[in-house]
Amino acid sequence: MTNGEKQADEILALQSIFDQKFRLMN
């Protein structure tokens, strides 16, 4: 895995976590 792929993976993970929290709050 390249650095770029690793970063994109982390960003996707953060986005999904944020999305879940956002839905729980609403």
Distance bins in CASP14 RR format, pairs under 12 A and 6 or more apart:
PFRMAT RR
TARGET T0000
AUTHOR 0000-0000-0000
RMODE 2
METHOD distances of the structure
MODEL  1
1 7 0 0 0 0 0 1 0 0 0 0 0
1 8 0 0 0 0 1 0 0 0 0 0 0
1 9 1 0 0 1 0 0 0 0 0 0 0
1 10 0 0 0 0 0 1 0 0 0 0 0
2 8 0 0 0 0 1 0 0 0 0 0 0
2 9 0 0 0 0 0 1 0 0 0 0 0
3 9 0 0 0 0 0 1 0 0 0 0 0
3 10 0 0 0 0 0 1 0 0 0 0 0
4 10 0 0 0 0 1 0 0 0 0 0 0
4 11 0 0 0 0 1 0 0 0 0 0 0
4 12 0 0 0 0 0 1 0 0 0 0 0
5 11 0 0 0 0 0 1 0 0 0 0 0
5 12 0 0 0 0 0 1 0 0 0 0 0
6 12 0 0 0 0 0 1 0 0 0 0 0
6 13 0 0 0 0 0 1 0 0 0 0 0
7 13 0 0 0 0 0 1 0 0 0 0 0
7 14 0 0 0 0 0 1 0 0 0 0 0
8 14 0 0 0 0 0 1 0 0 0 0 0
8 15 0 0 0 0 0 1 0 0 0 0 0
9 15 0 0 0 0 0 1 0 0 0 0 0
9 16 0 0 0 0 0 1 0 0 0 0 0
10 16 0 0 0 0 0 1 0 0 0 0 0
10 17 0 0 0 0 0 1 0 0 0 0 0
11 17 0 0 0 0 0 1 0 0 0 0 0
11 18 0 0 0 0 0 1 0 0 0 0 0
12 18 0 0 0 0 0 1 0 0 0 0 0
12 19 0 0 0 0 0 1 0 0 0 0 0
13 19 0 0 0 0 0 1 0 0 0 0 0
13 20 0 0 0 0 0 1 0 0 0 0 0
14 20 0 0 0 0 0 1 0 0 0 0 0
14 21 0 0 0 0 0 1 0 0 0 0 0
15 21 0 0 0 0 0 1 0 0 0 0 0
15 22 0 0 0 0 0 1 0 0 0 0 0
16 22 0 0 0 0 0 1 0 0 0 0 0
16 23 0 0 0 0 0 1 0 0 0 0 0
17 23 0 0 0 0 0 1 0 0 0 0 0
17 24 0 0 0 0 0 1 0 0 0 0 0
18 24 0 0 0 0 0 1 0 0 0 0 0
18 25 0 0 0 0 0 1 0 0 0 0 0
19 25 0 0 0 0 0 1 0 0 0 0 0
19 26 0 0 0 0 0 1 0 0 0 0 0
20 26 0 0 0 0 0 1 0 0 0 0 0
END
